[in-house]
């Protein structure tokens, strides 16, 4: 362990360096505070033994300067002083020192105090290492949970896209057989027209074409093919939305804000939902006159979409989502309230945590509310959540009406 002695008296400093080196410390010696501070900035000293009275910078000032440094580890500081009053001891400890020794000191006492400091530093290192391992473990657990959620979220649309493509492949074979039959029939008709004489095979070929249409149920094939293509398109859009959500979470975009009418943004999002919601779920929207809000409109749309989708998912069969907007002094507010099943009190503090979700695997990756909150933070806004007394959940969004540069 590296130890720094700060002592302007060369004899005392050399003696301390010799004694501490025998104890197994890697000891350096500086004769003034500024040099010591520079050494601490550039090198990893874990224990500092400093004299109180020194030119340029005294011991308490050096302590305060060390504590002001943003070091990734803790430095244990011991003051050496001839001052033996209680006030001096308090002053030294308040300056940031961990311990102090009164001169003249006993070598055994000095070593005992330094060993105590080493134990504390080692405990601090062990604590940091344990926290780091815990953070890595939690991160790996979060990544595993995310991977499972994303895999199921993407597997669902990929599954029916694959199934639909198999069906479309079968339809293509049927349509190909019909097309071959029709091409033969048209050529025979063309030959009959050219020769001005009905070919004897024509009636037979026409009947065969009709028979193939009945066999392959061409009307159903044409109708179902359109539905299959639509389902595939919806699936690719779902995958695209998941990827976009993941990319935004990992690397939030930053763009300049422009004034936009918040009520117009809300109406646009609500209209998109009204076109998709079942008749059992209705959305009611009311807004007081709102000023334009400086924002990134697509991001605000994304945040509101996530919040409304969360409300939709909370409604099991039928229910209502009430959206209101207004102004509170210099803040625009949007409240989204549903009468769904609500949020368990134990989960209320976790709803904005990345990857946290109470949905079944395959129904969400737990980034919708996190993304909404991140968007609000980018806009210097907030999101608050509350459970309704009669059931349901309410999310309140607050956005500043003006933004600083």
N, C-alpha and C positions, 0 to 999 in steps of 0.2 A: 504494500500500500504506500502511496506517495504522500509525503509529509513536507510541509513548507515551514521553515523557521524564519520569522521576520524579526530581526534584532539588529539595532544600529551599533551595538557594541560587538566588535569583532571577536573578542576573547570569549564572551558569553555565547555568541552565536556559534563559534567553532566548537565550544564545549558541548552545547546542546546537540549539534549535528553528530558529534562523535558518540555521545551516549545513546541517542535515538537510533543511529545506524546499527549499533550492537544489538538492539532489540528487533532488528529485521526490517526497519522502515527504509524506504528509498527517500533520503532526506536532501532537500535543497535549502540554501540559505540566501536570503535577501536582506539588505541593510536599510531599506526604506519602503514606505507604503506604496508609492507609485510603481516601483519595480515589481513589488509583490503582486499588486493588482493585475499588472500586465502578464505576469507568469501564470496567475490563476485563470486568466481569460484564455490563454493559449495551451495550457497543460492541465492534466487531470490530477489536481491535488485534493485529497479527501479530508485531510486534517491540516489545519493552520494553527501554528503556535506563534502568537504575536505579542511583542512588547507593547505596553501602553504608551509610554513617552518616547516619541520618535520625531525627527525633523520632517518637514513637508506634510506629513499625514500621520496623525496619532492612531493608536490602536482602535478606539471606538469608531473613528471615521472609516478606517479600513474595513471594520466589521460591517458597517452600513453599506459600503460600496460593494462588498462581496455579496451581501444579501440582495442587492439590487440587480446583480447579474442574472441572466436567464440561463442557468446551468441545468443540464439534464440529470444532475445528481446533487446530493446534499453534501455540503462542506461543514465539517465539525470544527468550531473555532474555540480556542482556549486563549484567554488574555493573561499575560504575565504583568503584574503590577506591584509597585511598592505602596500603592494606596490601599489602606486597610479599613476605611470607614464603610458603614452600611450604605450610605448614599452613593459612594463610588462603585460599590458592588452592583447596586441597582442600575446605575448609569451604564456600566459595562454590559450587563445582561440585556438591558433594553436596547443597546446598540446592535444586538444580534449575536453576541457571544453565547456559546453554550455553557462555558465554565470559565473560571478564573482561578489563578494561583498567585498567592501573595509572595513577593520576594522578601528576603531570601528564601528560596524553596528547597525542599528536600527531594533528592533525586528519586527516592522510592515513591513519595507522594506524586511527583510529576509523572512517573511511569504508570502508576495506578490510574491516574486520571486519563492519561492518553490511551491506555488499554480500554478503559470504559468508553472513550470516544470511538475507538476502533470497533468495539462491539456494536455500538449504536449505528455506525456507518454500515457495518455488515448486515445488521438487521434491516436497515433501510434498503440496501441493495437486494436482499432476499425478498422484501415486500414488493419492490418494483418488479423484480423478476416474476414473482407470483402473479402480480396484476397483469403483466405482459402475457404470461401463459394463459391466464383466464381470458384476456381479451382475444388472444389468438383462438382459444377454444370456442368462445362465443361467436367469433367471426366464422370459424369453420362450420359451427352448428347452423349459423344463419345462412351460409352459402349452401349447405346441404339442404336446408329447408327450402331455400330459394330454388335450388336445382330441381327438387322434387315437384314444387309448385309449378315452375315454368315448364318442366317436362310434361306434366299432365295437362297444363293449359294449352300447350302447343300440340300435344298428342291428340287431343280431342278433334280439333279441326283437321289435322293431318289424317286422322283415321277416317273421317267421313269423306275427305277429299280423295283419299286412296280408293275407298269403296265406290265413290261416284265415278271415278275414272275407270274402274273395272267395268261398271255398268255401261258407261259411255263406249268403252271398247267393244262390248258385246253389241251395242246398238249400231256401232260403225260397221261391224261385220254384216248385220242384217241389212242395213242401208246399202252397203256395198253390193250385196247379192241382188237387192231390188234394182240398184242402178245398172248393174250388168244386164238384167232382164229388160229394163226400159230401153237401154241403148240398142239391144238387139231388135226390140220392137220398133223403135224409131227408124232404124236402118231398113227394116223390112217394109215399113210404111213408105219411106223415101223411094225404095226400089219399086213399089207398086205404083206410086205416083209417076215415076219416070217412065215405067213401062205401060202406064195407063191400063193396068190390069191388076185386079186384086190377087195377091199372092195366096195360095191355098193354105200356107202355114199361119196366116195372120189370125184367124179366129182362135186357133190353138194357143198362140203366143199371148193374145189378150187374156184368155182365160187363165193362163199360167201366171201372168202378172197380177191379176186379181187374187188368185190363190195365194201367192207369196205375200201380198198385202195383208190378207187375213191371217196367214201363218205367223208373220212377224208382228202383227198388230201395229202397223205403221203409225196410225193415229196416236196410240198411246206412246210409242217411241218418240215421236216428235214433241209431244206435250211434256213427257217426263225428261227428255234431254234438256229442255230449257230450264226446268226446275233443278236438275243436277248441276248445270253450269252456274246457276244462281247460288246454290249452296256452296259450291267450290269458291266462288267469288267472295261470298260472305266469310268463308273460312280463311282465305288469304288476308282479308281485311282484319280479321281477329288476330292472326299471327302478326300482322304489321303493327297493330295497336299494342300488342305485348312487347314487341321489340322497341317500339317508340317509347313506351313507358320505362323499360329497362335503360335505354340510352339516356333518357332525361334524368332518371335517378342517378346514373353514374356520372354523367357530364351535363349538368344543367346549362341550358343555353342562356347567354346574356345578350340582350338587345336593348336599344334605346327605347324609351317609353314615348308614346304619343297619346294625345287626349282622345278618349273614346267614351261614348255614352254607356254607362254600366247597365242601364235598363235595356238598351238595345242588345247588349251581349247576352243578358239573361234570357230575353225573349227568343233569341236565336237558338240557344241551347235547349230551352223548353220546347220549342217547335220541333227540334230533332227528336226529342223523347216522345212527344205526342204522336208522332208518326209510327213509333215502334211499340208503345206500351199496349198491353191488353186492356180491354174496356173496364176491367175490374179495378184498375189503378188509375186515378185521376190526379192531375197536377193543377193547382190553383196558384196564380201569380198576381201579386199586387205590388205596386211601386209608387212611392211619392215622387214628385219631381226631383231629379238628381242632376247635379252638375257633371260635366265631363271629368273623367278621372284619368290621370296620366298612367298608362299601363301598356303591357304587351298583350293585345287583345287575344291572340291565339292561346297564350298561356292561361289567361283568366278563363277562357272558354274550357280549356282542359281541366282546370281546377274545379270549376262548377260542374262540369260533366262527371268528374269522379265523385263529387259529393252527392249529386242527384242519383247516380248509379248506385251508390252505397245505400241511399234511401230506398230505391227500388228493390234492391236485394234484401232489405230488411223486412219487406212486406211479403208474407207467406202466400196469401191468396188474393184478398182485395183490401184496398186501403186508399189513403190520400196523402199527397205530398203538398205542403203549403210553402210557397216561396214568397218572401216579402223583402222589399229593399227600401232604404231610407237614408237619411243623413243625421249624423250625430256630431254637431259642431264641425270640426274639420275632417271628419271621417265618414266615408260611405259604408253602409252596413248592408249585408245580405244574410237573411236567415232562412235556412232550409230545414223544415220540420216534417217528420213522418210519424205515422201512428202504427209503425211496425212493431216488431218484437222487442226493440230496445237493445241496450248494451248492458251486459253484466257489470256490476259495480267493480268487480275484481279486474275487469278488462278495460275500464274507462281510461286509466292512465297509460295504456299501451296502444291505443288505437292509431296513433301517429307513428309508432315504431316501425322501422323498415322490416318487411317480411312478416309482420304480425297479422294474422287473419284467423277468424273463427269459422270461415267457410270450409267446406270439404275440399280435399285435395282435388285439383282440377277445376275449381270454381273461382280461384283468385290466388295471386301470389303475394298479396299484402303490401302493395306499393301504391294503391290508388290514393289513400289518405295521406301517405308520406309525400307523394308527388304534389298533392294539393297544398300541403303545408309548406313545402319547399318553394313553391311558386309564390305563396303569400309572403314568405320571408324575403324573396327577391324583390318584392314590391313594398317592403317595409310594412307589411300588413300582418294580420294574425288570424288564426282559426281557433275557435273555442267550441267545445262539445259539452252537451248537458243532456241528462235523461229527463224525460217528461214525467210528471207525477202520475198521469193516467196511462203511461206506456208510450213507447216511441222515443225518438231521439231528435235533438235539435243541434244543428251546426250553425255557428254565427261567424261570418267573415267580415273583417274590418279592413278597409283600404284607405290610406291617406288621400285626400282630395288634391293635395299638392305634394310634389317630391322635390327634395333638395338636389342640387347638381351632383 
